[in-house]
Amino acid sequence: MISLRQRKIVFASLLAIIVAAVAYSIYESQDWPVPETAKRVQNPIQSSAAGLASARAVYLDKCATCHGETGKGDGPEADSYYPHPASLAEASRMEGKSDGELFYRITNGRRPMPAFRKRLSDEQRWQLVLLIRTFANLDTPVRAPAPAPPR
């Protein structure tokens, strides 16, 4: 038979686990803060058809399993994570995000999203920012390739 002392210990342990789970849930559901200095960083990459194609390949390899092929947060693994991956296709959500903010989030990640600082080059991450803008129809104009120099 379990003694009164053992029951109190079990009760206190369960209570501590419940409190920790609630606190973690509240912490994870909070907004994803980005430093103001990061928000002000300008994208040094100009949009181009080749850059977007390159970014698309990286996106499909690294991001689409969670965010979905068109950025709607509906990838095949999306339901496995909490919080669920954000929809990158919602113009109302994306309009208020600067390129620097998106770059910061891709670079640093936040559970369950991994950080890509060491997995992708700066150029690849900036190109992803440009690609993500296209999902919400917020793409910057694609520049035509420069004409080849005369021979």
C-alpha positions, 0 to 999 in steps of 0.5 A: 500500500502506498503511504500518504507521503508517497501519494503526496510526492506523486501528486506534487510531481503530477502537478509540477508536470501539468504546470510545466506543460501549460507554461510551455504551451503558453510560451510556444504560442507567443508571437515570434519576436524579432529584434528591430535591428534585424527588421531593418536589414534590407535584402541585398539580392535582386529578384530574378527568374534564375534566383527564384528558380534556385530558391524554389529548389531549396524551398522544395528540399528544406521547407515544403514538407512543413510549409507546403509546396505553395506556402500554405502551411499544409505540407505532409508533415505540418500536422506533426508540429506544434505550433503548426507551420505558418501560412506564407501565402496569406497576404495579410500576414506577410504584408507586415513582415520586412525582408529582414524579419523573414531572413532573421526567422529563416536564419535563426529558426524557432521550435519546431522550425530549424535554424538554417544559418549553417545549412544555407548560405546567406544568398540562399536565405535571401533568395528564399525571402524573395520566393516567399513573397511570391506565395502571397502575391507580394513578389517584387518585380522580376528583372529581365536578364541583362543583355549579353555583351556584343561580340 
